[in-house]
Amino acid sequence: MPSKNKQEKLGLYIPKGAHQSGDLNIEGFIRIDGSFSGNLFCESALFISATGLFEGEADVEEAEISGNYKGNLRVRSRFSLTKSGTFNGLLDAEVASIEAGSRLSGEVRISGMGNE
């Protein structure tokens, strides 16, 4: 979800049981409870719930993965993989938080240049 100090609006919501595909450029944050396949550019945050699935490539400001992510992900600031999350692909992020119990496979590049 967006940082607590930011008041951002929802740009896209995919509910549980729904599927969206294509190439999207979204303002505001994105919440996926269903599934998405394709390419995504987001000025804000990507949140994938425990029931959510993403397959493709994304470029986002922040990401919190509690569901499944398959593909390439560029995170311009903070990446978080919760204990129920699975990430498989290429991750390029400034700062990352990986909870015990989560599953991570692929290539990971963390630059550590965040201002935290």
Jmol script that loads the backbone (N, CA, C; Angstrom):
load data "model"
ATOM      1  N   MET A   1       0.842  -1.168   0.000  1.00  0.00           N
ATOM      2  CA  MET A   1       0.000   0.000   0.000  1.00  0.00           C
ATOM      3  C   MET A   1       0.890   1.235   0.000  1.00  0.00           C
ATOM      4  N   PRO A   2       0.345   2.367  -0.358  1.00  0.00           N
ATOM      5  CA  PRO A   2       1.152   3.575  -0.377  1.00  0.00           C
ATOM      6  C   PRO A   2       1.705   3.896   1.007  1.00  0.00           C
ATOM      7  N   SER A   3       2.808   4.611   1.048  1.00  0.00           N
ATOM      8  CA  SER A   3       3.375   5.039   2.316  1.00  0.00           C
ATOM      9  C   SER A   3       2.324   5.782   3.124  1.00  0.00           C
ATOM     10  N   LYS A   4       2.401   5.637   4.434  1.00  0.00           N
ATOM     11  CA  LYS A   4       1.404   6.256   5.299  1.00  0.00           C
ATOM     12  C   LYS A   4       1.413   7.779   5.213  1.00  0.00           C
ATOM     13  N   ASN A   5       2.550   8.351   4.836  1.00  0.00           N
ATOM     14  CA  ASN A   5       2.616   9.805   4.743  1.00  0.00           C
ATOM     15  C   ASN A   5       2.084  10.332   3.416  1.00  0.00           C
ATOM     16  N   LYS A   6       1.712   9.440   2.512  1.00  0.00           N
ATOM     17  CA  LYS A   6       1.155   9.854   1.227  1.00  0.00           C
ATOM     18  C   LYS A   6      -0.342   9.579   1.210  1.00  0.00           C
ATOM     19  N   GLN A   7      -1.113  10.505   0.754  1.00  0.00           N
ATOM     20  CA  GLN A   7      -2.549  10.325   0.583  1.00  0.00           C
ATOM     21  C   GLN A   7      -2.804  10.141  -0.904  1.00  0.00           C
ATOM     22  N   GLU A   8      -2.698   8.911  -1.357  1.00  0.00           N
ATOM     23  CA  GLU A   8      -2.885   8.634  -2.776  1.00  0.00           C
ATOM     24  C   GLU A   8      -4.175   7.884  -3.004  1.00  0.00           C
ATOM     25  N   LYS A   9      -4.694   8.056  -4.193  1.00  0.00           N
ATOM     26  CA  LYS A   9      -5.945   7.375  -4.521  1.00  0.00           C
ATOM     27  C   LYS A   9      -5.674   6.076  -5.258  1.00  0.00           C
ATOM     28  N   LEU A  10      -6.676   5.218  -5.221  1.00  0.00           N
ATOM     29  CA  LEU A  10      -6.620   3.941  -5.908  1.00  0.00           C
ATOM     30  C   LEU A  10      -6.700   4.180  -7.406  1.00  0.00           C
ATOM     31  N   GLY A  11      -5.733   3.642  -8.143  1.00  0.00           N
ATOM     32  CA  GLY A  11      -5.722   3.783  -9.594  1.00  0.00           C
ATOM     33  C   GLY A  11      -6.312   2.581 -10.302  1.00  0.00           C
ATOM     34  N   LEU A  12      -6.178   1.391  -9.690  1.00  0.00           N
ATOM     35  CA  LEU A  12      -6.705   0.160 -10.275  1.00  0.00           C
ATOM     36  C   LEU A  12      -6.922  -0.853  -9.166  1.00  0.00           C
ATOM     37  N   TYR A  13      -8.073  -1.512  -9.213  1.00  0.00           N
ATOM     38  CA  TYR A  13      -8.360  -2.606  -8.279  1.00  0.00           C
ATOM     39  C   TYR A  13      -8.860  -3.790  -9.088  1.00  0.00           C
ATOM     40  N   ILE A  14      -8.220  -4.947  -8.899  1.00  0.00           N
ATOM     41  CA  ILE A  14      -8.659  -6.187  -9.541  1.00  0.00           C
ATOM     42  C   ILE A  14      -9.151  -7.105  -8.429  1.00  0.00           C
ATOM     43  N   PRO A  15     -10.468  -7.310  -8.341  1.00  0.00           N
ATOM     44  CA  PRO A  15     -11.026  -8.105  -7.237  1.00  0.00           C
ATOM     45  C   PRO A  15     -10.743  -9.596  -7.377  1.00  0.00           C
ATOM     46  N   LYS A  16     -10.862 -10.311  -6.279  1.00  0.00           N
ATOM     47  CA  LYS A  16     -10.683 -11.764  -6.252  1.00  0.00           C
ATOM     48  C   LYS A  16     -11.617 -12.399  -7.286  1.00  0.00           C
ATOM     49  N   GLY A  17     -11.080 -13.314  -8.078  1.00  0.00           N
ATOM     50  CA  GLY A  17     -11.855 -13.996  -9.106  1.00  0.00           C
ATOM     51  C   GLY A  17     -11.830 -13.313 -10.457  1.00  0.00           C
ATOM     52  N   ALA A  18     -11.351 -12.081 -10.526  1.00  0.00           N
ATOM     53  CA  ALA A  18     -11.289 -11.333 -11.792  1.00  0.00           C
ATOM     54  C   ALA A  18      -9.880 -11.415 -12.375  1.00  0.00           C
ATOM     55  N   HIS A  19      -9.795 -11.307 -13.719  1.00  0.00           N
ATOM     56  CA  HIS A  19      -8.507 -11.310 -14.402  1.00  0.00           C
ATOM     57  C   HIS A  19      -8.438 -10.116 -15.344  1.00  0.00           C
ATOM     58  N   GLN A  20      -7.298  -9.440 -15.340  1.00  0.00           N
ATOM     59  CA  GLN A  20      -7.032  -8.315 -16.237  1.00  0.00           C
ATOM     60  C   GLN A  20      -5.732  -8.613 -16.955  1.00  0.00           C
ATOM     61  N   SER A  21      -5.645  -8.260 -18.238  1.00  0.00           N
ATOM     62  CA  SER A  21      -4.389  -8.438 -18.960  1.00  0.00           C
ATOM     63  C   SER A  21      -4.174  -7.256 -19.885  1.00  0.00           C
ATOM     64  N   GLY A  22      -2.921  -7.063 -20.273  1.00  0.00           N
ATOM     65  CA  GLY A  22      -2.594  -5.995 -21.200  1.00  0.00           C
ATOM     66  C   GLY A  22      -1.403  -5.191 -20.740  1.00  0.00           C
ATOM     67  N   ASP A  23      -1.261  -4.006 -21.325  1.00  0.00           N
ATOM     68  CA  ASP A  23      -0.211  -3.062 -20.978  1.00  0.00           C
ATOM     69  C   ASP A  23      -0.882  -1.867 -20.324  1.00  0.00           C
ATOM     70  N   LEU A  24      -0.515  -1.589 -19.064  1.00  0.00           N
ATOM     71  CA  LEU A  24      -1.173  -0.526 -18.312  1.00  0.00           C
ATOM     72  C   LEU A  24      -0.167   0.487 -17.792  1.00  0.00           C
ATOM     73  N   ASN A  25      -0.568   1.757 -17.829  1.00  0.00           N
ATOM     74  CA  ASN A  25       0.166   2.858 -17.228  1.00  0.00           C
ATOM     75  C   ASN A  25      -0.815   3.506 -16.261  1.00  0.00           C
ATOM     76  N   ILE A  26      -0.569   3.374 -14.962  1.00  0.00           N
ATOM     77  CA  ILE A  26      -1.546   3.750 -13.940  1.00  0.00           C
ATOM     78  C   ILE A  26      -1.016   4.844 -13.033  1.00  0.00           C
ATOM     79  N   GLU A  27      -1.857   5.845 -12.772  1.00  0.00           N
ATOM     80  CA  GLU A  27      -1.590   6.816 -11.718  1.00  0.00           C
ATOM     81  C   GLU A  27      -2.309   6.308 -10.479  1.00  0.00           C
ATOM     82  N   GLY A  28      -1.817   6.611  -9.308  1.00  0.00           N
ATOM     83  CA  GLY A  28      -2.410   6.080  -8.092  1.00  0.00           C
ATOM     84  C   GLY A  28      -1.874   4.684  -7.828  1.00  0.00           C
ATOM     85  N   PHE A  29      -2.299   4.089  -6.712  1.00  0.00           N
ATOM     86  CA  PHE A  29      -1.785   2.766  -6.378  1.00  0.00           C
ATOM     87  C   PHE A  29      -2.682   1.669  -6.931  1.00  0.00           C
ATOM     88  N   ILE A  30      -2.133   0.460  -6.980  1.00  0.00           N
ATOM     89  CA  ILE A  30      -2.807  -0.696  -7.561  1.00  0.00           C
ATOM     90  C   ILE A  30      -2.936  -1.774  -6.502  1.00  0.00           C
ATOM     91  N   ARG A  31      -4.128  -2.354  -6.415  1.00  0.00           N
ATOM     92  CA  ARG A  31      -4.351  -3.497  -5.522  1.00  0.00           C
ATOM     93  C   ARG A  31      -4.865  -4.646  -6.373  1.00  0.00           C
ATOM     94  N   ILE A  32      -4.191  -5.799  -6.249  1.00  0.00           N
ATOM     95  CA  ILE A  32      -4.587  -6.990  -6.998  1.00  0.00           C
ATOM     96  C   ILE A  32      -4.970  -8.087  -6.009  1.00  0.00           C
ATOM     97  N   ASP A  33      -6.258  -8.420  -5.993  1.00  0.00           N
ATOM     98  CA  ASP A  33      -6.764  -9.557  -5.227  1.00  0.00           C
ATOM     99  C   ASP A  33      -7.050 -10.724  -6.174  1.00  0.00           C
ATOM    100  N   GLY A  34      -7.221 -10.421  -7.452  1.00  0.00           N
ATOM    101  CA  GLY A  34      -7.449 -11.421  -8.501  1.00  0.00           C
ATOM    102  C   GLY A  34      -6.143 -11.699  -9.213  1.00  0.00           C
ATOM    103  N   SER A  35      -6.142 -11.578 -10.557  1.00  0.00           N
ATOM    104  CA  SER A  35      -4.905 -11.827 -11.306  1.00  0.00           C
ATOM    105  C   SER A  35      -4.728 -10.822 -12.435  1.00  0.00           C
ATOM    106  N   PHE A  36      -3.465 -10.583 -12.759  1.00  0.00           N
ATOM    107  CA  PHE A  36      -3.091  -9.682 -13.846  1.00  0.00           C
ATOM    108  C   PHE A  36      -1.957 -10.327 -14.611  1.00  0.00           C
ATOM    109  N   SER A  37      -1.997 -10.231 -15.945  1.00  0.00           N
ATOM    110  CA  SER A  37      -0.867 -10.649 -16.767  1.00  0.00           C
ATOM    111  C   SER A  37      -0.605  -9.566 -17.801  1.00  0.00           C
ATOM    112  N   GLY A  38       0.657  -9.220 -17.954  1.00  0.00           N
ATOM    113  CA  GLY A  38       1.027  -8.181 -18.902  1.00  0.00           C
ATOM    114  C   GLY A  38       2.127  -7.297 -18.374  1.00  0.00           C
ATOM    115  N   ASN A  39       2.145  -6.060 -18.875  1.00  0.00           N
ATOM    116  CA  ASN A  39       3.151  -5.072 -18.496  1.00  0.00           C
ATOM    117  C   ASN A  39       2.466  -3.929 -17.765  1.00  0.00           C
ATOM    118  N   LEU A  40       3.124  -3.465 -16.703  1.00  0.00           N
ATOM    119  CA  LEU A  40       2.526  -2.460 -15.842  1.00  0.00           C
ATOM    120  C   LEU A  40       3.547  -1.394 -15.476  1.00  0.00           C
ATOM    121  N   PHE A  41       3.151  -0.133 -15.632  1.00  0.00           N
ATOM    122  CA  PHE A  41       3.935   0.979 -15.118  1.00  0.00           C
ATOM    123  C   PHE A  41       3.033   1.731 -14.162  1.00  0.00           C
ATOM    124  N   CYS A  42       3.536   1.988 -12.967  1.00  0.00           N
ATOM    125  CA  CYS A  42       2.736   2.648 -11.936  1.00  0.00           C
ATOM    126  C   CYS A  42       3.571   3.731 -11.264  1.00  0.00           C
ATOM    127  N   GLU A  43       2.997   4.933 -11.171  1.00  0.00           N
ATOM    128  CA  GLU A  43       3.673   6.044 -10.511  1.00  0.00           C
ATOM    129  C   GLU A  43       3.726   5.859  -8.997  1.00  0.00           C
ATOM    130  N   SER A  44       2.913   4.959  -8.465  1.00  0.00           N
ATOM    131  CA  SER A  44       2.788   4.789  -7.021  1.00  0.00           C
ATOM    132  C   SER A  44       3.108   3.346  -6.628  1.00  0.00           C
ATOM    133  N   ALA A  45       2.262   2.752  -5.793  1.00  0.00           N
ATOM    134  CA  ALA A  45       2.533   1.447  -5.193  1.00  0.00           C
ATOM    135  C   ALA A  45       1.714   0.327  -5.820  1.00  0.00           C
ATOM    136  N   LEU A  46       2.290  -0.867  -5.797  1.00  0.00           N
ATOM    137  CA  LEU A  46       1.630  -2.091  -6.214  1.00  0.00           C
ATOM    138  C   LEU A  46       1.452  -2.950  -4.975  1.00  0.00           C
ATOM    139  N   PHE A  47       0.214  -3.362  -4.706  1.00  0.00           N
ATOM    140  CA  PHE A  47      -0.079  -4.234  -3.584  1.00  0.00           C
ATOM    141  C   PHE A  47      -0.743  -5.493  -4.124  1.00  0.00           C
ATOM    142  N   ILE A  48      -0.142  -6.644  -3.874  1.00  0.00           N
ATOM    143  CA  ILE A  48      -0.712  -7.925  -4.284  1.00  0.00           C
ATOM    144  C   ILE A  48      -1.080  -8.680  -3.016  1.00  0.00           C
ATOM    145  N   SER A  49      -2.381  -8.904  -2.812  1.00  0.00           N
ATOM    146  CA  SER A  49      -2.851  -9.578  -1.606  1.00  0.00           C
ATOM    147  C   SER A  49      -2.525 -11.065  -1.669  1.00  0.00           C
ATOM    148  N   ALA A  50      -2.819 -11.791  -0.596  1.00  0.00           N
ATOM    149  CA  ALA A  50      -2.535 -13.221  -0.505  1.00  0.00           C
ATOM    150  C   ALA A  50      -3.253 -14.020  -1.592  1.00  0.00           C
ATOM    151  N   THR A  51      -4.363 -13.512  -2.122  1.00  0.00           N
ATOM    152  CA  THR A  51      -5.102 -14.201  -3.189  1.00  0.00           C
ATOM    153  C   THR A  51      -4.695 -13.724  -4.575  1.00  0.00           C
ATOM    154  N   GLY A  52      -3.819 -12.728  -4.647  1.00  0.00           N
ATOM    155  CA  GLY A  52      -3.452 -12.115  -5.924  1.00  0.00           C
ATOM    156  C   GLY A  52      -2.331 -12.820  -6.664  1.00  0.00           C
ATOM    157  N   LEU A  53      -2.358 -12.669  -7.994  1.00  0.00           N
ATOM    158  CA  LEU A  53      -1.334 -13.231  -8.878  1.00  0.00           C
ATOM    159  C   LEU A  53      -0.983 -12.202  -9.938  1.00  0.00           C
ATOM    160  N   PHE A  54       0.314 -11.973 -10.145  1.00  0.00           N
ATOM    161  CA  PHE A  54       0.815 -11.092 -11.193  1.00  0.00           C
ATOM    162  C   PHE A  54       1.786 -11.889 -12.023  1.00  0.00           C
ATOM    163  N   GLU A  55       1.613 -11.834 -13.354  1.00  0.00           N
ATOM    164  CA  GLU A  55       2.551 -12.473 -14.282  1.00  0.00           C
ATOM    165  C   GLU A  55       2.906 -11.459 -15.354  1.00  0.00           C
ATOM    166  N   GLY A  56       4.180 -11.093 -15.431  1.00  0.00           N
ATOM    167  CA  GLY A  56       4.600 -10.131 -16.439  1.00  0.00           C
ATOM    168  C   GLY A  56       5.758  -9.294 -15.971  1.00  0.00           C
ATOM    169  N   GLU A  57       5.705  -8.021 -16.335  1.00  0.00           N
ATOM    170  CA  GLU A  57       6.771  -7.087 -16.008  1.00  0.00           C
ATOM    171  C   GLU A  57       6.152  -5.812 -15.447  1.00  0.00           C
ATOM    172  N   ALA A  58       6.771  -5.284 -14.361  1.00  0.00           N
ATOM    173  CA  ALA A  58       6.237  -4.069 -13.745  1.00  0.00           C
ATOM    174  C   ALA A  58       7.361  -3.133 -13.334  1.00  0.00           C
ATOM    175  N   ASP A  59       7.035  -1.843 -13.356  1.00  0.00           N
ATOM    176  CA  ASP A  59       7.917  -0.772 -12.900  1.00  0.00           C
ATOM    177  C   ASP A  59       7.060   0.086 -11.991  1.00  0.00           C
ATOM    178  N   VAL A  60       7.368   0.077 -10.678  1.00  0.00           N
ATOM    179  CA  VAL A  60       6.532   0.759  -9.688  1.00  0.00           C
ATOM    180  C   VAL A  60       7.394   1.518  -8.695  1.00  0.00           C
ATOM    181  N   GLU A  61       6.777   2.435  -7.964  1.00  0.00           N
ATOM    182  CA  GLU A  61       7.489   3.173  -6.916  1.00  0.00           C
ATOM    183  C   GLU A  61       7.736   2.280  -5.701  1.00  0.00           C
ATOM    184  N   GLU A  62       6.688   1.611  -5.234  1.00  0.00           N
ATOM    185  CA  GLU A  62       6.761   0.704  -4.087  1.00  0.00           C
ATOM    186  C   GLU A  62       6.011  -0.573  -4.420  1.00  0.00           C
ATOM    187  N   ALA A  63       6.366  -1.673  -3.745  1.00  0.00           N
ATOM    188  CA  ALA A  63       5.646  -2.930  -3.954  1.00  0.00           C
ATOM    189  C   ALA A  63       5.563  -3.699  -2.646  1.00  0.00           C
ATOM    190  N   GLU A  64       4.375  -4.244  -2.389  1.00  0.00           N
ATOM    191  CA  GLU A  64       4.188  -5.165  -1.268  1.00  0.00           C
ATOM    192  C   GLU A  64       3.520  -6.411  -1.834  1.00  0.00           C
ATOM    193  N   ILE A  65       4.224  -7.541  -1.735  1.00  0.00           N
ATOM    194  CA  ILE A  65       3.751  -8.788  -2.315  1.00  0.00           C
ATOM    195  C   ILE A  65       3.385  -9.751  -1.187  1.00  0.00           C
ATOM    196  N   SER A  66       2.098 -10.074  -1.095  1.00  0.00           N
ATOM    197  CA  SER A  66       1.613 -11.085  -0.150  1.00  0.00           C
ATOM    198  C   SER A  66       1.088 -12.300  -0.899  1.00  0.00           C
ATOM    199  N   GLY A  67       0.937 -12.176  -2.209  1.00  0.00           N
ATOM    200  CA  GLY A  67       0.461 -13.262  -3.069  1.00  0.00           C
ATOM    201  C   GLY A  67       1.601 -13.773  -3.921  1.00  0.00           C
ATOM    202  N   ASN A  68       1.341 -13.955  -5.223  1.00  0.00           N
ATOM    203  CA  ASN A  68       2.325 -14.522  -6.146  1.00  0.00           C
ATOM    204  C   ASN A  68       2.708 -13.527  -7.239  1.00  0.00           C
ATOM    205  N   TYR A  69       4.011 -13.388  -7.450  1.00  0.00           N
ATOM    206  CA  TYR A  69       4.537 -12.532  -8.514  1.00  0.00           C
ATOM    207  C   TYR A  69       5.484 -13.374  -9.354  1.00  0.00           C
ATOM    208  N   LYS A  70       5.259 -13.390 -10.686  1.00  0.00           N
ATOM    209  CA  LYS A  70       6.126 -14.109 -11.615  1.00  0.00           C
ATOM    210  C   LYS A  70       6.541 -13.149 -12.718  1.00  0.00           C
ATOM    211  N   GLY A  71       7.838 -12.852 -12.802  1.00  0.00           N
ATOM    212  CA  GLY A  71       8.310 -11.962 -13.853  1.00  0.00           C
ATOM    213  C   GLY A  71       9.347 -10.989 -13.356  1.00  0.00           C
ATOM    214  N   ASN A  72       9.547  -9.922 -14.116  1.00  0.00           N
ATOM    215  CA  ASN A  72      10.519  -8.885 -13.775  1.00  0.00           C
ATOM    216  C   ASN A  72       9.828  -7.753 -13.041  1.00  0.00           C
ATOM    217  N   LEU A  73      10.510  -7.247 -12.001  1.00  0.00           N
ATOM    218  CA  LEU A  73       9.945  -6.157 -11.202  1.00  0.00           C
ATOM    219  C   LEU A  73      11.027  -5.145 -10.877  1.00  0.00           C
ATOM    220  N   ARG A  74      10.779  -3.897 -11.279  1.00  0.00           N
ATOM    221  CA  ARG A  74      11.655  -2.780 -10.899  1.00  0.00           C
ATOM    222  C   ARG A  74      10.892  -1.945  -9.890  1.00  0.00           C
ATOM    223  N   VAL A  75      11.496  -1.763  -8.717  1.00  0.00           N
ATOM    224  CA  VAL A  75      10.880  -0.977  -7.648  1.00  0.00           C
ATOM    225  C   VAL A  75      11.801   0.204  -7.373  1.00  0.00           C
ATOM    226  N   ARG A  76      11.269   1.415  -7.596  1.00  0.00           N
ATOM    227  CA  ARG A  76      12.093   2.611  -7.472  1.00  0.00           C
ATOM    228  C   ARG A  76      12.404   2.986  -6.032  1.00  0.00           C
ATOM    229  N   SER A  77      11.684   2.440  -5.067  1.00  0.00           N
ATOM    230  CA  SER A  77      12.043   2.674  -3.666  1.00  0.00           C
ATOM    231  C   SER A  77      11.936   1.376  -2.874  1.00  0.00           C
ATOM    232  N   ARG A  78      10.831   1.116  -2.195  1.00  0.00           N
ATOM    233  CA  ARG A  78      10.731   0.031  -1.216  1.00  0.00           C
ATOM    234  C   ARG A  78       9.975  -1.200  -1.736  1.00  0.00           C
ATOM    235  N   PHE A  79      10.600  -2.386  -1.578  1.00  0.00           N
ATOM    236  CA  PHE A  79       9.990  -3.676  -1.909  1.00  0.00           C
ATOM    237  C   PHE A  79       9.785  -4.451  -0.618  1.00  0.00           C
ATOM    238  N   SER A  80       8.619  -5.061  -0.480  1.00  0.00           N
ATOM    239  CA  SER A  80       8.327  -5.882   0.697  1.00  0.00           C
ATOM    240  C   SER A  80       7.689  -7.192   0.249  1.00  0.00           C
ATOM    241  N   LEU A  81       8.246  -8.302   0.732  1.00  0.00           N
ATOM    242  CA  LEU A  81       7.699  -9.634   0.465  1.00  0.00           C
ATOM    243  C   LEU A  81       7.275 -10.203   1.811  1.00  0.00           C
ATOM    244  N   THR A  82       5.961 -10.367   2.000  1.00  0.00           N
ATOM    245  CA  THR A  82       5.458 -10.842   3.287  1.00  0.00           C
ATOM    246  C   THR A  82       5.573 -12.354   3.393  1.00  0.00           C
ATOM    247  N   LYS A  83       5.306 -12.895   4.569  1.00  0.00           N
ATOM    248  CA  LYS A  83       5.489 -14.327   4.805  1.00  0.00           C
ATOM    249  C   LYS A  83       4.600 -15.204   3.930  1.00  0.00           C
ATOM    250  N   SER A  84       3.478 -14.667   3.426  1.00  0.00           N
ATOM    251  CA  SER A  84       2.616 -15.451   2.529  1.00  0.00           C
ATOM    252  C   SER A  84       2.967 -15.240   1.059  1.00  0.00           C
ATOM    253  N   GLY A  85       3.948 -14.389   0.781  1.00  0.00           N
ATOM    254  CA  GLY A  85       4.286 -14.026  -0.591  1.00  0.00           C
ATOM    255  C   GLY A  85       5.279 -14.955  -1.267  1.00  0.00           C
ATOM    256  N   THR A  86       5.157 -15.011  -2.608  1.00  0.00           N
ATOM    257  CA  THR A  86       6.075 -15.761  -3.454  1.00  0.00           C
ATOM    258  C   THR A  86       6.517 -14.864  -4.597  1.00  0.00           C
ATOM    259  N   PHE A  87       7.816 -14.740  -4.782  1.00  0.00           N
ATOM    260  CA  PHE A  87       8.364 -13.956  -5.884  1.00  0.00           C
ATOM    261  C   PHE A  87       9.271 -14.862  -6.691  1.00  0.00           C
ATOM    262  N   ASN A  88       9.067 -14.880  -8.028  1.00  0.00           N
ATOM    263  CA  ASN A  88       9.888 -15.674  -8.924  1.00  0.00           C
ATOM    264  C   ASN A  88      10.209 -14.812 -10.135  1.00  0.00           C
ATOM    265  N   GLY A  89      11.464 -14.397 -10.263  1.00  0.00           N
ATOM    266  CA  GLY A  89      11.847 -13.570 -11.400  1.00  0.00           C
ATOM    267  C   GLY A  89      13.041 -12.709 -11.099  1.00  0.00           C
ATOM    268  N   LEU A  90      13.101 -11.565 -11.776  1.00  0.00           N
ATOM    269  CA  LEU A  90      14.172 -10.598 -11.593  1.00  0.00           C
ATOM    270  C   LEU A  90      13.635  -9.428 -10.776  1.00  0.00           C
ATOM    271  N   LEU A  91      14.276  -9.154  -9.650  1.00  0.00           N
ATOM    272  CA  LEU A  91      13.897  -8.039  -8.784  1.00  0.00           C
ATOM    273  C   LEU A  91      15.023  -7.029  -8.768  1.00  0.00           C
ATOM    274  N   ASP A  92      14.688  -5.774  -9.042  1.00  0.00           N
ATOM    275  CA  ASP A  92      15.634  -4.664  -8.991  1.00  0.00           C
ATOM    276  C   ASP A  92      14.982  -3.607  -8.109  1.00  0.00           C
ATOM    277  N   ALA A  93      15.515  -3.411  -6.890  1.00  0.00           N
ATOM    278  CA  ALA A  93      14.894  -2.484  -5.934  1.00  0.00           C
ATOM    279  C   ALA A  93      15.947  -1.675  -5.195  1.00  0.00           C
ATOM    280  N   GLU A  94      15.511  -0.542  -4.656  1.00  0.00           N
ATOM    281  CA  GLU A  94      16.380   0.294  -3.826  1.00  0.00           C
ATOM    282  C   GLU A  94      16.566  -0.338  -2.452  1.00  0.00           C
ATOM    283  N   VAL A  95      15.442  -0.697  -1.824  1.00  0.00           N
ATOM    284  CA  VAL A  95      15.427  -1.241  -0.470  1.00  0.00           C
ATOM    285  C   VAL A  95      14.466  -2.420  -0.462  1.00  0.00           C
ATOM    286  N   ALA A  96      14.816  -3.496   0.261  1.00  0.00           N
ATOM    287  CA  ALA A  96      13.941  -4.663   0.300  1.00  0.00           C
ATOM    288  C   ALA A  96      13.768  -5.181   1.713  1.00  0.00           C
ATOM    289  N   SER A  97      12.561  -5.685   1.962  1.00  0.00           N
ATOM    290  CA  SER A  97      12.228  -6.342   3.219  1.00  0.00           C
ATOM    291  C   SER A  97      11.640  -7.701   2.859  1.00  0.00           C
ATOM    292  N   ILE A  98      12.283  -8.760   3.326  1.00  0.00           N
ATOM    293  CA  ILE A  98      11.861 -10.127   3.017  1.00  0.00           C
ATOM    294  C   ILE A  98      11.534 -10.811   4.341  1.00  0.00           C
ATOM    295  N   GLU A  99      10.247 -11.136   4.570  1.00  0.00           N
ATOM    296  CA  GLU A  99       9.846 -11.770   5.816  1.00  0.00           C
ATOM    297  C   GLU A  99      10.169 -13.262   5.806  1.00  0.00           C
ATOM    298  N   ALA A 100      10.461 -13.793   6.984  1.00  0.00           N
ATOM    299  CA  ALA A 100      10.682 -15.233   7.138  1.00  0.00           C
ATOM    300  C   ALA A 100       9.414 -15.964   6.718  1.00  0.00           C
ATOM    301  N   GLY A 101       9.581 -17.044   5.983  1.00  0.00           N
ATOM    302  CA  GLY A 101       8.446 -17.827   5.508  1.00  0.00           C
ATOM    303  C   GLY A 101       8.054 -17.511   4.080  1.00  0.00           C
ATOM    304  N   SER A 102       8.504 -16.376   3.547  1.00  0.00           N
ATOM    305  CA  SER A 102       8.209 -16.036   2.151  1.00  0.00           C
ATOM    306  C   SER A 102       9.089 -16.880   1.236  1.00  0.00           C
ATOM    307  N   ARG A 103       8.756 -16.903  -0.048  1.00  0.00           N
ATOM    308  CA  ARG A 103       9.522 -17.665  -1.027  1.00  0.00           C
ATOM    309  C   ARG A 103      10.024 -16.721  -2.119  1.00  0.00           C
ATOM    310  N   LEU A 104      11.339 -16.749  -2.347  1.00  0.00           N
ATOM    311  CA  LEU A 104      11.972 -15.857  -3.307  1.00  0.00           C
ATOM    312  C   LEU A 104      12.943 -16.668  -4.154  1.00  0.00           C
ATOM    313  N   SER A 105      12.750 -16.611  -5.482  1.00  0.00           N
ATOM    314  CA  SER A 105      13.691 -17.277  -6.379  1.00  0.00           C
ATOM    315  C   SER A 105      13.903 -16.399  -7.603  1.00  0.00           C
ATOM    316  N   GLY A 106      15.097 -16.493  -8.164  1.00  0.00           N
ATOM    317  CA  GLY A 106      15.429 -15.681  -9.322  1.00  0.00           C
ATOM    318  C   GLY A 106      16.657 -14.844  -9.049  1.00  0.00           C
ATOM    319  N   GLU A 107      16.737 -13.708  -9.722  1.00  0.00           N
ATOM    320  CA  GLU A 107      17.860 -12.788  -9.570  1.00  0.00           C
ATOM    321  C   GLU A 107      17.392 -11.561  -8.802  1.00  0.00           C
ATOM    322  N   VAL A 108      18.202 -11.135  -7.830  1.00  0.00           N
ATOM    323  CA  VAL A 108      17.841 -10.004  -6.973  1.00  0.00           C
ATOM    324  C   VAL A 108      18.969  -8.992  -6.977  1.00  0.00           C
ATOM    325  N   ARG A 109      18.605  -7.730  -7.242  1.00  0.00           N
ATOM    326  CA  ARG A 109      19.575  -6.625  -7.165  1.00  0.00           C
ATOM    327  C   ARG A 109      18.994  -5.565  -6.235  1.00  0.00           C
ATOM    328  N   ILE A 110      19.693  -5.324  -5.119  1.00  0.00           N
ATOM    329  CA  ILE A 110      19.264  -4.317  -4.151  1.00  0.00           C
ATOM    330  C   ILE A 110      20.361  -3.254  -4.105  1.00  0.00           C
ATOM    331  N   SER A 111      20.008  -2.017  -4.452  1.00  0.00           N
ATOM    332  CA  SER A 111      21.033  -0.978  -4.523  1.00  0.00           C
ATOM    333  C   SER A 111      21.317  -0.345  -3.175  1.00  0.00           C
ATOM    334  N   GLY A 112      20.348  -0.380  -2.256  1.00  0.00           N
ATOM    335  CA  GLY A 112      20.575   0.179  -0.917  1.00  0.00           C
ATOM    336  C   GLY A 112      20.719   1.669  -0.889  1.00  0.00           C
ATOM    337  N   MET A 113      20.214   2.356  -1.899  1.00  0.00           N
ATOM    338  CA  MET A 113      20.362   3.807  -1.979  1.00  0.00           C
ATOM    339  C   MET A 113      19.181   4.548  -1.385  1.00  0.00           C
ATOM    340  N   GLY A 114      18.255   3.841  -0.736  1.00  0.00           N
ATOM    341  CA  GLY A 114      17.081   4.483  -0.142  1.00  0.00           C
ATOM    342  C   GLY A 114      17.476   5.454   0.950  1.00  0.00           C
ATOM    343  N   ASN A 115      16.622   6.398   1.239  1.00  0.00           N
ATOM    344  CA  ASN A 115      16.898   7.421   2.245  1.00  0.00           C
ATOM    345  C   ASN A 115      16.231   7.081   3.572  1.00  0.00           C
ATOM    346  N   GLU A 116      16.367   5.879   4.030  1.00  0.00           N
ATOM    347  CA  GLU A 116      15.708   5.474   5.275  1.00  0.00           C
ATOM    348  C   GLU A 116      16.711   5.347   6.385  1.00  0.00           C
TER     349      GLU A 116
END
end "model"
wireframe off; spacefill off
backbone 0.3
color backbone group
